[in-house]
Amino acid sequence: MAGLSYHQVILFFKLIHGVKITKYFIKTVIEEAGIRAKQLNGMYDTMARVHFRFIEVDEVFQGQKNCYLAVVDNDSHYTFILDRIPNQSIETIDVLLEPLSECLDMLELVITDALATYKSVIPGI
């Protein structure tokens, strides 16, 4: 039902399933799904973190204005972080990478490009 308005979803359930739902119900279902997805992601991170020894950290650009920080396991391609960043400053990168210090127990190597920010931030995590 992605891409449909609340009205279209409500109408669909009424016509196809004979069920009356409200905008509030739809919002509640979406919020609960988001909470469950976050819990599952946390469980996957916890289970997987002990197996990662090498990660890649780099920025991903979409156009000239959209920049994302990506942190990926080199072997499995498991994505720890994929988050939009406003800039490549030490403060910005440090805030996003800091949680890695608690979740990568077996980390041996971090692969990056030549961005000077990484040289400052990564040894600290």
MOPAC internal coordinates of N, CA, C and O (Angstrom, degrees):
PM7 1SCF
backbone

  N    0.0000 0     0.00 0     0.00 0    0    0    0
  C    1.4353 1     0.00 0     0.00 0    1    0    0
  C    1.5252 1   110.87 1     0.00 0    2    1    0
  O    1.2310 1   121.25 1  -168.60 1    3    2    1
  N    1.3294 1   115.22 1    11.40 1    3    2    1
  C    1.4627 1   119.22 1   179.13 1    5    3    2
  C    1.5167 1   110.16 1   -59.32 1    6    5    3
  O    1.2310 1   121.71 1   -40.54 1    7    6    5
  N    1.3239 1   114.33 1   139.46 1    7    6    5
  C    1.4512 1   119.64 1   177.00 1    9    7    6
  C    1.5205 1   114.69 1    89.41 1   10    9    7
  O    1.2310 1   120.04 1   171.36 1   11   10    9
  N    1.3289 1   117.52 1    -8.64 1   11   10    9
  C    1.4718 1   119.88 1   179.91 1   13   11   10
  C    1.5281 1   109.67 1   -88.95 1   14   13   11
  O    1.2310 1   120.89 1   -30.25 1   15   14   13
  N    1.3028 1   115.91 1   149.75 1   15   14   13
  C    1.4634 1   120.43 1   175.65 1   17   15   14
  C    1.5339 1   109.04 1   -76.56 1   18   17   15
  O    1.2310 1   120.97 1   -13.23 1   19   18   17
  N    1.3389 1   115.75 1   166.77 1   19   18   17
  C    1.4648 1   119.76 1   176.23 1   21   19   18
  C    1.5251 1   110.01 1   -57.29 1   22   21   19
  O    1.2310 1   120.78 1   135.55 1   23   22   21
  N    1.3218 1   116.12 1   -44.45 1   23   22   21
  C    1.4664 1   120.70 1  -179.11 1   25   23   22
  C    1.5300 1   110.79 1   -59.21 1   26   25   23
  O    1.2310 1   119.96 1   136.92 1   27   26   25
  N    1.3270 1   117.68 1   -43.08 1   27   26   25
  C    1.4644 1   121.20 1  -179.62 1   29   27   26
  C    1.5282 1   111.46 1   -65.11 1   30   29   27
  O    1.2310 1   120.19 1   140.70 1   31   30   29
  N    1.3278 1   117.24 1   -39.30 1   31   30   29
  C    1.4708 1   120.65 1   178.84 1   33   31   30
  C    1.5253 1   110.19 1   -66.90 1   34   33   31
  O    1.2310 1   120.64 1   135.50 1   35   34   33
  N    1.3187 1   116.39 1   -44.50 1   35   34   33
  C    1.4724 1   120.95 1   178.76 1   37   35   34
  C    1.5262 1   110.16 1   -60.05 1   38   37   35
  O    1.2310 1   120.35 1   134.89 1   39   38   37
  N    1.3278 1   116.93 1   -45.11 1   39   38   37
  C    1.4582 1   121.71 1   179.22 1   41   39   38
  C    1.5241 1   111.63 1   -63.84 1   42   41   39
  O    1.2310 1   120.38 1   138.87 1   43   42   41
  N    1.3242 1   116.87 1   -41.13 1   43   42   41
  C    1.4725 1   121.70 1   178.26 1   45   43   42
  C    1.5279 1   110.44 1   -58.28 1   46   45   43
  O    1.2310 1   119.93 1   130.24 1   47   46   45
  N    1.3286 1   117.73 1   -49.76 1   47   46   45
  C    1.4559 1   120.67 1  -178.53 1   49   47   46
  C    1.5258 1   111.74 1   -64.83 1   50   49   47
  O    1.2310 1   120.85 1   145.23 1   51   50   49
  N    1.3199 1   115.97 1   -34.77 1   51   50   49
  C    1.4712 1   119.52 1   179.08 1   53   51   50
  C    1.5263 1   110.59 1   -68.66 1   54   53   51
  O    1.2310 1   120.23 1   132.56 1   55   54   53
  N    1.3392 1   117.16 1   -47.44 1   55   54   53
  C    1.4636 1   120.99 1  -176.21 1   57   55   54
  C    1.5279 1   113.46 1   -75.49 1   58   57   55
  O    1.2310 1   119.92 1   137.23 1   59   58   57
  N    1.3019 1   117.76 1   -42.77 1   59   58   57
  C    1.4708 1   121.91 1  -173.71 1   61   59   58
  C    1.5241 1   112.14 1   -85.57 1   62   61   59
  O    1.2310 1   120.84 1   138.02 1   63   62   61
  N    1.3286 1   115.99 1   -41.98 1   63   62   61
  C    1.4642 1   119.18 1  -174.18 1   65   63   62
  C    1.5276 1   113.98 1  -108.91 1   66   65   63
  O    1.2310 1   120.37 1   172.69 1   67   66   65
  N    1.3244 1   116.89 1    -7.31 1   67   66   65
  C    1.4599 1   119.59 1  -179.04 1   69   67   66
  C    1.5156 1   113.06 1    66.85 1   70   69   67
  O    1.2310 1   120.74 1  -153.33 1   71   70   69
  N    1.3287 1   116.20 1    26.67 1   71   70   69
  C    1.4663 1   121.47 1  -176.83 1   73   71   70
  C    1.5230 1   109.07 1  -115.37 1   74   73   71
  O    1.2310 1   120.92 1   -45.92 1   75   74   73
  N    1.3363 1   115.84 1   134.08 1   75   74   73
  C    1.4589 1   119.63 1   177.11 1   77   75   74
  C    1.5241 1   108.65 1   -95.84 1   78   77   75
  O    1.2310 1   120.94 1   -59.66 1   79   78   77
  N    1.3464 1   115.80 1   120.34 1   79   78   77
  C    1.4640 1   120.56 1   176.02 1   81   79   78
  C    1.5201 1   107.87 1  -123.08 1   82   81   79
  O    1.2310 1   121.06 1   -14.29 1   83   82   81
  N    1.3254 1   115.57 1   165.71 1   83   82   81
  C    1.4649 1   121.04 1  -178.15 1   85   83   82
  C    1.5315 1   109.97 1  -118.06 1   86   85   83
  O    1.2310 1   121.45 1   -14.05 1   87   86   85
  N    1.3197 1   114.83 1   165.95 1   87   86   85
  C    1.4597 1   120.87 1   175.35 1   89   87   86
  C    1.5354 1   109.60 1   -60.13 1   90   89   87
  O    1.2310 1   120.49 1   140.46 1   91   90   89
  N    1.3213 1   116.67 1   -39.54 1   91   90   89
  C    1.4634 1   121.52 1   178.58 1   93   91   90
  C    1.5310 1   110.79 1   -60.06 1   94   93   91
  O    1.2310 1   120.20 1   137.36 1   95   94   93
  N    1.3323 1   117.23 1   -42.64 1   95   94   93
  C    1.4652 1   121.42 1   179.09 1   97   95   94
  C    1.5286 1   110.66 1   -61.29 1   98   97   95
  O    1.2310 1   120.81 1   135.18 1   99   98   97
  N    1.3299 1   116.06 1   -44.82 1   99   98   97
  C    1.4694 1   120.43 1   179.89 1  101   99   98
  C    1.5283 1   110.31 1   -61.58 1  102  101   99
  O    1.2310 1   120.66 1   134.04 1  103  102  101
  N    1.3376 1   116.35 1   -45.96 1  103  102  101
  C    1.4707 1   120.23 1   179.02 1  105  103  102
  C    1.5289 1   111.10 1   -60.23 1  106  105  103
  O    1.2310 1   120.19 1   139.11 1  107  106  105
  N    1.3184 1   117.25 1   -40.89 1  107  106  105
  C    1.4607 1   121.83 1   179.70 1  109  107  106
  C    1.5244 1   111.06 1   -63.66 1  110  109  107
  O    1.2310 1   120.16 1   135.98 1  111  110  109
  N    1.3229 1   117.30 1   -44.02 1  111  110  109
  C    1.4611 1   121.60 1   178.77 1  113  111  110
  C    1.5297 1   110.18 1   -61.71 1  114  113  111
  O    1.2310 1   120.11 1   136.27 1  115  114  113
  N    1.3149 1   117.39 1   -43.73 1  115  114  113
  C    1.4723 1   121.33 1   179.70 1  117  115  114
  C    1.5250 1   110.56 1   -63.94 1  118  117  115
  O    1.2310 1   120.02 1   135.91 1  119  118  117
  N    1.3300 1   117.56 1   -44.09 1  119  118  117
  C    1.4631 1   121.03 1   179.71 1  121  119  118
  C    1.5290 1   111.32 1   -63.65 1  122  121  119
  O    1.2310 1   120.06 1   136.91 1  123  122  121
  N    1.3369 1   117.49 1   -43.09 1  123  122  121
  C    1.4582 1   121.23 1   178.93 1  125  123  122
  C    1.5264 1   110.80 1   -64.75 1  126  125  123
  O    1.2310 1   120.13 1   141.09 1  127  126  125
  N    1.3227 1   117.36 1   -38.91 1  127  126  125
  C    1.4647 1   120.69 1   177.80 1  129  127  126
  C    1.5167 1   110.16 1   -63.78 1  130  129  127
  O    1.2310 1   120.04 1   140.95 1  131  130  129
  N    1.3240 1   117.53 1   -39.05 1  131  130  129
  C    1.4603 1   121.08 1   177.80 1  133  131  130
  C    1.5141 1   112.08 1   -64.14 1  134  133  131
  O    1.2310 1   120.32 1   138.90 1  135  134  133
  N    1.3202 1   117.00 1   -41.10 1  135  134  133
  C    1.4707 1   121.33 1   178.38 1  137  135  134
  C    1.5231 1   110.04 1   -64.07 1  138  137  135
  O    1.2310 1   120.19 1   134.62 1  139  138  137
  N    1.3278 1   117.24 1   -45.38 1  139  138  137
  C    1.4658 1   121.00 1   179.12 1  141  139  138
  C    1.5289 1   111.44 1   -63.79 1  142  141  139
  O    1.2310 1   120.40 1   139.16 1  143  142  141
  N    1.3183 1   116.84 1   -40.84 1  143  142  141
  C    1.4712 1   120.38 1   179.04 1  145  143  142
  C    1.5249 1   110.18 1   -62.72 1  146  145  143
  O    1.2310 1   120.14 1   138.75 1  147  146  145
  N    1.3273 1   117.33 1   -41.25 1  147  146  145
  C    1.4669 1   121.03 1   178.99 1  149  147  146
  C    1.5260 1   110.37 1   -64.21 1  150  149  147
  O    1.2310 1   119.98 1   139.22 1  151  150  149
  N    1.3319 1   117.65 1   -40.78 1  151  150  149
  C    1.4617 1   121.16 1   177.50 1  153  151  150
  C    1.5234 1   111.04 1   -62.78 1  154  153  151
  O    1.2310 1   120.71 1   135.07 1  155  154  153
  N    1.3307 1   116.25 1   -44.93 1  155  154  153
  C    1.4646 1   120.14 1   179.06 1  157  155  154
  C    1.5196 1   111.53 1   -63.30 1  158  157  155
  O    1.2310 1   120.06 1   137.55 1  159  158  157
  N    1.3182 1   117.48 1   -42.45 1  159  158  157
  C    1.4551 1   120.10 1   178.22 1  161  159  158
  C    1.5211 1   110.82 1   -60.91 1  162  161  159
  O    1.2310 1   120.45 1   139.11 1  163  162  161
  N    1.3311 1   116.74 1   -40.89 1  163  162  161
  C    1.4613 1   120.58 1   177.11 1  165  163  162
  C    1.5201 1   111.51 1   -62.19 1  166  165  163
  O    1.2310 1   120.48 1   139.67 1  167  166  165
  N    1.3259 1   116.69 1   -40.33 1  167  166  165
  C    1.4720 1   120.15 1   178.25 1  169  167  166
  C    1.5249 1   110.52 1   -65.03 1  170  169  167
  O    1.2310 1   120.29 1   137.60 1  171  170  169
  N    1.3384 1   117.04 1   -42.40 1  171  170  169
  C    1.4640 1   120.40 1   178.56 1  173  171  170
  C    1.5239 1   110.78 1   -63.57 1  174  173  171
  O    1.2310 1   120.18 1   137.50 1  175  174  173
  N    1.3257 1   117.27 1   -42.50 1  175  174  173
  C    1.4620 1   120.62 1   177.62 1  177  175  174
  C    1.5234 1   110.50 1   -59.44 1  178  177  175
  O    1.2310 1   120.41 1   135.23 1  179  178  177
  N    1.3259 1   116.83 1   -44.77 1  179  178  177
  C    1.4592 1   121.15 1  -179.10 1  181  179  178
  C    1.5243 1   111.55 1   -63.67 1  182  181  179
  O    1.2310 1   120.35 1   136.20 1  183  182  181
  N    1.3182 1   116.94 1   -43.80 1  183  182  181
  C    1.4711 1   120.44 1  -179.41 1  185  183  182
  C    1.5227 1   111.49 1   -69.06 1  186  185  183
  O    1.2310 1   120.34 1   143.79 1  187  186  185
  N    1.3006 1   116.95 1   -36.21 1  187  186  185
  C    1.4575 1   120.74 1  -172.37 1  189  187  186
  C    1.5186 1   113.56 1   -86.40 1  190  189  187
  O    1.2310 1   119.60 1   153.00 1  191  190  189
  N    1.2988 1   118.37 1   -27.00 1  191  190  189
  C    1.4589 1   120.42 1  -169.19 1  193  191  190
  C    1.5199 1   114.79 1   -59.99 1  194  193  191
  O    1.2310 1   119.97 1   150.35 1  195  194  193
  N    1.3091 1   117.66 1   -29.65 1  195  194  193
  C    1.4666 1   119.36 1  -177.92 1  197  195  194
  C    1.5232 1   112.51 1   -73.34 1  198  197  195
  O    1.2310 1   119.79 1   169.12 1  199  198  197
  N    1.3107 1   118.01 1   -10.88 1  199  198  197
  C    1.4568 1   121.27 1  -177.33 1  201  199  198
  C    1.5232 1   113.22 1   -98.48 1  202  201  199
  O    1.2310 1   119.66 1   167.40 1  203  202  201
  N    1.3128 1   118.25 1   -12.60 1  203  202  201
  C    1.4521 1   120.53 1  -174.86 1  205  203  202
  C    1.5172 1   111.00 1   -86.60 1  206  205  203
  O    1.2310 1   121.36 1   -51.47 1  207  206  205
  N    1.3266 1   115.01 1   128.53 1  207  206  205
  C    1.4577 1   120.65 1   177.36 1  209  207  206
  C    1.5270 1   111.44 1  -115.68 1  210  209  207
  O    1.2310 1   120.02 1   153.22 1  211  210  209
  N    1.3273 1   117.57 1   -26.78 1  211  210  209
  C    1.4604 1   122.36 1  -177.65 1  213  211  210
  C    1.5281 1   109.12 1  -130.08 1  214  213  211
  O    1.2310 1   120.25 1   -50.37 1  215  214  213
  N    1.3068 1   117.12 1   129.63 1  215  214  213
  C    1.4618 1   120.14 1   174.56 1  217  215  214
  C    1.5320 1   109.67 1  -127.70 1  218  217  215
  O    1.2310 1   121.49 1   -22.80 1  219  218  217
  N    1.3138 1   114.76 1   157.20 1  219  218  217
  C    1.4611 1   121.99 1   175.45 1  221  219  218
  C    1.5238 1   108.32 1  -113.01 1  222  221  219
  O    1.2310 1   120.95 1   -44.39 1  223  222  221
  N    1.3255 1   115.80 1   135.61 1  223  222  221
  C    1.4559 1   122.18 1   179.35 1  225  223  222
  C    1.5264 1   107.13 1  -126.14 1  226  225  223
  O    1.2310 1   120.52 1   -53.89 1  227  226  225
  N    1.3125 1   116.62 1   126.11 1  227  226  225
  C    1.4620 1   119.60 1   179.94 1  229  227  226
  C    1.5208 1   109.96 1  -161.77 1  230  229  227
  O    1.2310 1   121.05 1   -16.26 1  231  230  229
  N    1.3115 1   115.60 1   163.74 1  231  230  229
  C    1.4517 1   120.25 1   174.97 1  233  231  230
  C    1.5226 1   108.00 1   -92.99 1  234  233  231
  O    1.2310 1   121.54 1   -33.28 1  235  234  233
  N    1.3138 1   114.65 1   146.72 1  235  234  233
  C    1.4539 1   121.83 1   177.53 1  237  235  234
  C    1.5245 1   106.13 1  -120.42 1  238  237  235
  O    1.2310 1   120.54 1   -54.45 1  239  238  237
  N    1.3098 1   116.57 1   125.55 1  239  238  237
  C    1.4591 1   120.20 1  -178.04 1  241  239  238
  C    1.5140 1   110.69 1  -105.07 1  242  241  239
  O    1.2310 1   121.07 1   -41.82 1  243  242  241
  N    1.3283 1   115.57 1   138.18 1  243  242  241
  C    1.4656 1   122.61 1   171.06 1  245  243  242
  C    1.5193 1   105.36 1  -122.38 1  246  245  243
  O    1.2310 1   121.16 1   -77.55 1  247  246  245
  N    1.3055 1   115.39 1   102.45 1  247  246  245
  C    1.4497 1   119.35 1  -173.93 1  249  247  246
  C    1.5133 1   109.55 1    75.24 1  250  249  247
  O    1.2310 1   120.51 1    16.38 1  251  250  249
  N    1.3018 1   116.63 1  -163.62 1  251  250  249
  C    1.4640 1   120.54 1  -177.28 1  253  251  250
  C    1.5239 1   113.24 1   -92.17 1  254  253  251
  O    1.2310 1   119.89 1   162.78 1  255  254  253
  N    1.3203 1   117.82 1   -17.22 1  255  254  253
  C    1.4588 1   119.92 1  -173.32 1  257  255  254
  C    1.5241 1   114.03 1  -109.04 1  258  257  255
  O    1.2310 1   119.41 1   160.39 1  259  258  257
  N    1.3132 1   118.73 1   -19.61 1  259  258  257
  C    1.4617 1   121.33 1  -175.92 1  261  259  258
  C    1.5210 1   110.33 1  -101.12 1  262  261  259
  O    1.2310 1   121.12 1   -63.14 1  263  262  261
  N    1.3224 1   115.46 1   116.86 1  263  262  261
  C    1.4587 1   121.11 1  -179.70 1  265  263  262
  C    1.5246 1   109.17 1  -124.90 1  266  265  263
  O    1.2310 1   120.63 1   -46.38 1  267  266  265
  N    1.3142 1   116.40 1   133.62 1  267  266  265
  C    1.4549 1   122.63 1   179.45 1  269  267  266
  C    1.5200 1   109.50 1  -123.42 1  270  269  267
  O    1.2310 1   120.63 1   -35.95 1  271  270  269
  N    1.3146 1   116.40 1   144.05 1  271  270  269
  C    1.4522 1   121.26 1   173.92 1  273  271  270
  C    1.5204 1   107.45 1   -96.18 1  274  273  271
  O    1.2310 1   120.83 1   -51.35 1  275  274  273
  N    1.3217 1   116.01 1   128.65 1  275  274  273
  C    1.4613 1   121.01 1  -179.85 1  277  275  274
  C    1.5313 1   109.50 1  -120.05 1  278  277  275
  O    1.2310 1   121.02 1   -45.44 1  279  278  277
  N    1.3381 1   115.65 1   134.56 1  279  278  277
  C    1.4603 1   122.56 1   173.82 1  281  279  278
  C    1.5130 1   107.07 1  -127.50 1  282  281  279
  O    1.2310 1   120.78 1   -63.46 1  283  282  281
  N    1.3370 1   116.12 1   116.54 1  283  282  281
  C    1.4548 1   121.81 1  -170.78 1  285  283  282
  C    1.5224 1   109.84 1  -132.24 1  286  285  283
  O    1.2310 1   120.45 1   -38.11 1  287  286  285
  N    1.3373 1   116.74 1   141.89 1  287  286  285
  C    1.4593 1   121.36 1   172.00 1  289  287  286
  C    1.5253 1   108.19 1   -69.84 1  290  289  287
  O    1.2310 1   120.70 1   -48.07 1  291  290  289
  N    1.3017 1   116.27 1   131.93 1  291  290  289
  C    1.4547 1   122.13 1  -175.22 1  293  291  290
  C    1.5248 1   113.43 1   -63.11 1  294  293  291
  O    1.2310 1   119.62 1   142.76 1  295  294  293
  N    1.3112 1   118.34 1   -37.24 1  295  294  293
  C    1.4691 1   121.05 1  -175.54 1  297  295  294
  C    1.5305 1   113.47 1   -87.39 1  298  297  295
  O    1.2310 1   120.38 1   129.33 1  299  298  297
  N    1.3177 1   116.88 1   -50.67 1  299  298  297
  C    1.4616 1   120.18 1  -173.75 1  301  299  298
  C    1.5298 1   113.35 1   -90.73 1  302  301  299
  O    1.2310 1   120.32 1   166.47 1  303  302  301
  N    1.3241 1   116.99 1   -13.53 1  303  302  301
  C    1.4593 1   123.49 1  -176.24 1  305  303  302
  C    1.5314 1   111.91 1    67.78 1  306  305  303
  O    1.2310 1   120.38 1  -161.20 1  307  306  305
  N    1.3231 1   116.88 1    18.80 1  307  306  305
  C    1.4590 1   121.92 1   175.32 1  309  307  306
  C    1.5247 1   107.99 1   -62.81 1  310  309  307
  O    1.2310 1   120.05 1   -48.76 1  311  310  309
  N    1.3184 1   117.51 1   131.24 1  311  310  309
  C    1.4612 1   122.00 1  -177.11 1  313  311  310
  C    1.5209 1   110.04 1   -99.47 1  314  313  311
  O    1.2310 1   120.74 1   -63.51 1  315  314  313
  N    1.3372 1   116.20 1   116.49 1  315  314  313
  C    1.4582 1   121.41 1   176.40 1  317  315  314
  C    1.5195 1   111.20 1   -83.45 1  318  317  315
  O    1.2310 1   121.11 1   137.57 1  319  318  317
  N    1.3149 1   115.48 1   -42.43 1  319  318  317
  C    1.4566 1   120.07 1  -176.98 1  321  319  318
  C    1.5242 1   108.54 1  -138.21 1  322  321  319
  O    1.2310 1   120.66 1   -45.92 1  323  322  321
  N    1.2981 1   116.35 1   134.08 1  323  322  321
  C    1.4578 1   123.32 1   167.08 1  325  323  322
  C    1.5118 1   104.91 1  -145.96 1  326  325  323
  O    1.2310 1   121.45 1   -85.65 1  327  326  325
  N    1.3360 1   114.83 1    94.35 1  327  326  325
  C    1.4553 1   119.45 1  -171.14 1  329  327  326
  C    1.5214 1   109.92 1  -136.19 1  330  329  327
  O    1.2310 1   121.18 1   -39.10 1  331  330  329
  N    1.3161 1   115.36 1   140.90 1  331  330  329
  C    1.4623 1   120.13 1   178.38 1  333  331  330
  C    1.5188 1   109.11 1   -69.43 1  334  333  331
  O    1.2310 1   121.01 1   -42.86 1  335  334  333
  N    1.3290 1   115.67 1   137.14 1  335  334  333
  C    1.4576 1   120.06 1   178.74 1  337  335  334
  C    1.5336 1   109.17 1  -123.69 1  338  337  335
  O    1.2310 1   120.48 1   -38.55 1  339  338  337
  N    1.3511 1   116.68 1   141.45 1  339  338  337
  C    1.4611 1   120.00 1  -179.13 1  341  339  338
  C    1.5255 1   113.21 1   -76.58 1  342  341  339
  O    1.2310 1   121.08 1   157.53 1  343  342  341
  N    1.3549 1   115.54 1   -22.47 1  343  342  341
  C    1.4657 1   120.24 1  -178.94 1  345  343  342
  C    1.5304 1   108.60 1  -162.70 1  346  345  343
  O    1.2310 1   120.53 1    -1.07 1  347  346  345
  N    1.3150 1   116.59 1   178.93 1  347  346  345
  C    1.4615 1   121.71 1  -178.18 1  349  347  346
  C    1.5233 1   111.36 1  -108.85 1  350  349  347
  O    1.2310 1   120.29 1  -149.23 1  351  350  349
  N    1.3124 1   117.05 1    30.77 1  351  350  349
  C    1.4651 1   121.37 1  -177.20 1  353  351  350
  C    1.5314 1   110.67 1   -73.24 1  354  353  351
  O    1.2310 1   121.45 1   -19.42 1  355  354  353
  N    1.3138 1   114.83 1   160.58 1  355  354  353
  C    1.4655 1   120.97 1   177.61 1  357  355  354
  C    1.5245 1   110.17 1   -57.98 1  358  357  355
  O    1.2310 1   120.23 1   137.01 1  359  358  357
  N    1.3187 1   117.17 1   -42.99 1  359  358  357
  C    1.4725 1   121.19 1  -178.21 1  361  359  358
  C    1.5327 1   111.24 1   -62.39 1  362  361  359
  O    1.2310 1   120.20 1   134.90 1  363  362  361
  N    1.3222 1   117.22 1   -45.10 1  363  362  361
  C    1.4648 1   121.71 1  -179.02 1  365  363  362
  C    1.5216 1   111.25 1   -63.75 1  366  365  363
  O    1.2310 1   120.47 1   130.44 1  367  366  365
  N    1.3255 1   116.72 1   -49.56 1  367  366  365
  C    1.4667 1   121.37 1  -178.22 1  369  367  366
  C    1.5254 1   110.37 1   -66.03 1  370  369  367
  O    1.2310 1   120.17 1   140.27 1  371  370  369
  N    1.3311 1   117.29 1   -39.73 1  371  370  369
  C    1.4644 1   121.13 1  -179.61 1  373  371  370
  C    1.5236 1   111.67 1   -62.08 1  374  373  371
  O    1.2310 1   120.09 1   136.71 1  375  374  373
  N    1.3269 1   117.43 1   -43.29 1  375  374  373
  C    1.4708 1   121.24 1  -179.73 1  377  375  374
  C    1.5304 1   110.88 1   -60.93 1  378  377  375
  O    1.2310 1   120.15 1   139.37 1  379  378  377
  N    1.3264 1   117.32 1   -40.63 1  379  378  377
  C    1.4654 1   120.33 1  -178.47 1  381  379  378
  C    1.5210 1   113.07 1   -77.13 1  382  381  379
  O    1.2310 1   120.02 1   145.63 1  383  382  381
  N    1.3228 1   117.56 1   -34.37 1  383  382  381
  C    1.4692 1   119.42 1  -177.10 1  385  383  382
  C    1.5279 1   113.79 1   -86.64 1  386  385  383
  O    1.2310 1   119.87 1   159.39 1  387  386  385
  N    1.3117 1   117.86 1   -20.61 1  387  386  385
  C    1.4684 1   121.06 1  -176.35 1  389  387  386
  C    1.5291 1   113.99 1   -52.86 1  390  389  387
  O    1.2310 1   118.84 1   138.06 1  391  390  389
  N    1.3411 1   119.82 1   -41.94 1  391  390  389
  C    1.4714 1   118.74 1   179.04 1  393  391  390
  C    1.5342 1   113.71 1   -60.26 1  394  393  391
  O    1.2310 1   119.74 1   159.54 1  395  394  393
  N    1.3182 1   118.10 1   -20.46 1  395  394  393
  C    1.4660 1   120.16 1   178.61 1  397  395  394
  C    1.5199 1   111.99 1   -64.45 1  398  397  395
  O    1.2310 1   120.22 1   153.71 1  399  398  397
  N    1.3285 1   117.19 1   -26.29 1  399  398  397
  C    1.4654 1   119.82 1  -178.02 1  401  399  398
  C    1.5251 1   111.86 1   -61.63 1  402  401  399
  O    1.2310 1   120.25 1   157.00 1  403  402  401
  N    1.3191 1   117.12 1   -23.00 1  403  402  401
  C    1.4570 1   120.63 1  -179.23 1  405  403  402
  C    1.5204 1   113.95 1  -100.91 1  406  405  403
  O    1.2310 1   119.86 1   174.13 1  407  406  405
  N    1.3378 1   117.87 1    -5.87 1  407  406  405
  C    1.4592 1   117.32 1  -173.72 1  409  407  406
  C    1.5228 1   115.01 1  -121.73 1  410  409  407
  O    1.2310 1   119.65 1  -176.47 1  411  410  409
  N    1.3007 1   118.28 1     3.53 1  411  410  409
  C    1.4652 1   119.72 1   179.54 1  413  411  410
  C    1.5202 1   109.53 1  -124.71 1  414  413  411
  O    1.2310 1   121.15 1  -103.09 1  415  414  413
  N    1.3126 1   115.40 1    76.91 1  415  414  413
  C    1.4543 1   121.96 1  -173.94 1  417  415  414
  C    1.5318 1   114.12 1   -63.96 1  418  417  415
  O    1.2310 1   119.73 1   147.77 1  419  418  417
  N    1.3107 1   118.11 1   -32.23 1  419  418  417
  C    1.4620 1   122.03 1  -173.97 1  421  419  418
  C    1.5340 1   112.44 1  -104.69 1  422  421  419
  O    1.2310 1   119.81 1  -165.59 1  423  422  421
  N    1.3104 1   117.98 1    14.41 1  423  422  421
  C    1.4558 1   121.69 1  -174.68 1  425  423  422
  C    1.5255 1   111.40 1   -62.74 1  426  425  423
  O    1.2310 1   121.03 1   -52.61 1  427  426  425
  N    1.3302 1   115.63 1   127.39 1  427  426  425
  C    1.4614 1   121.89 1   178.74 1  429  427  426
  C    1.5178 1   112.57 1  -114.19 1  430  429  427
  O    1.2310 1   120.18 1   150.30 1  431  430  429
  N    1.3471 1   117.26 1   -29.70 1  431  430  429
  C    1.4540 1   120.34 1  -172.31 1  433  431  430
  C    1.5207 1   110.58 1  -146.96 1  434  433  431
  O    1.2310 1   121.20 1   -43.36 1  435  434  433
  N    1.3327 1   115.31 1   136.64 1  435  434  433
  C    1.4613 1   122.16 1   173.64 1  437  435  434
  C    1.5233 1   106.91 1  -118.05 1  438  437  435
  O    1.2310 1   120.67 1   -57.23 1  439  438  437
  N    1.3205 1   116.33 1   122.77 1  439  438  437
  C    1.4551 1   122.07 1  -179.33 1  441  439  438
  C    1.5288 1   108.23 1  -100.95 1  442  441  439
  O    1.2310 1   120.59 1   -54.18 1  443  442  441
  N    1.3278 1   116.47 1   125.82 1  443  442  441
  C    1.4680 1   121.60 1   179.74 1  445  443  442
  C    1.5204 1   109.43 1  -137.01 1  446  445  443
  O    1.2310 1   121.31 1    -0.30 1  447  446  445
  N    1.3246 1   115.10 1   179.70 1  447  446  445
  C    1.4563 1   119.49 1   170.91 1  449  447  446
  C    1.5307 1   107.69 1   -93.16 1  450  449  447
  O    1.2310 1   120.00 1    17.78 1  451  450  449
  N    1.3067 1   117.60 1  -162.22 1  451  450  449
  C    1.4670 1   121.25 1  -174.26 1  453  451  450
  C    1.5293 1   114.10 1   -88.84 1  454  453  451
  O    1.2310 1   119.79 1  -166.42 1  455  454  453
  N    1.3280 1   118.01 1    13.58 1  455  454  453
  C    1.4626 1   119.83 1   179.34 1  457  455  454
  C    1.5328 1   109.39 1   -60.73 1  458  457  455
  O    1.2310 1   120.46 1   -58.17 1  459  458  457
  N    1.3014 1   116.73 1   121.83 1  459  458  457
  C    1.4712 1   122.09 1  -176.19 1  461  459  458
  C    1.5226 1   112.28 1   -58.92 1  462  461  459
  O    1.2310 1   119.79 1   150.01 1  463  462  461
  N    1.3160 1   118.01 1   -29.99 1  463  462  461
  C    1.4618 1   122.00 1   179.51 1  465  463  462
  C    1.5229 1   111.16 1   -54.94 1  466  465  463
  O    1.2310 1   119.89 1   138.95 1  467  466  465
  N    1.3253 1   117.81 1   -41.05 1  467  466  465
  C    1.4568 1   120.42 1  -178.57 1  469  467  466
  C    1.5243 1   111.96 1   -63.52 1  470  469  467
  O    1.2310 1   120.19 1   143.53 1  471  470  469
  N    1.3232 1   117.23 1   -36.47 1  471  470  469
  C    1.4676 1   120.84 1   178.98 1  473  471  470
  C    1.5255 1   111.20 1   -62.82 1  474  473  471
  O    1.2310 1   120.68 1   150.73 1  475  474  473
  N    1.3158 1   116.30 1   -29.27 1  475  474  473
  C    1.4538 1   120.57 1   178.72 1  477  475  474
  C    1.5290 1   113.29 1   -83.84 1  478  477  475
  O    1.2310 1   120.40 1   143.04 1  479  478  477
  N    1.3122 1   116.84 1   -36.96 1  479  478  477
  C    1.4626 1   121.34 1  -170.99 1  481  479  478
  C    1.5308 1   112.80 1   -88.95 1  482  481  479
  O    1.2310 1   119.80 1   133.21 1  483  482  481
  N    1.3065 1   117.99 1   -46.79 1  483  482  481
  C    1.4809 1   121.46 1  -169.98 1  485  483  482
  C    1.5263 1   113.71 1   -60.76 1  486  485  483
  O    1.2310 1   118.20 1   137.44 1  487  486  485
  N    1.3220 1   121.03 1   -42.56 1  487  486  485
  C    1.4746 1   117.61 1   177.84 1  489  487  486
  C    1.5226 1   113.86 1   -57.18 1  490  489  487
  O    1.2310 1   120.26 1   150.51 1  491  490  489
  N    1.3367 1   117.11 1   -29.49 1  491  490  489
  C    1.4478 1   121.08 1   179.40 1  493  491  490
  C    1.5134 1   114.74 1   -72.92 1  494  493  491
  O    1.2310 1   120.27 1   157.43 1  495  494  493
  N    1.3438 1   117.08 1   -22.57 1  495  494  493
  C    1.4559 1   118.75 1   179.63 1  497  495  494
  C    1.5051 1   110.35 1   -94.69 1  498  497  495
  O    1.2310 1   120.10 1   180.00 1  499  498  497

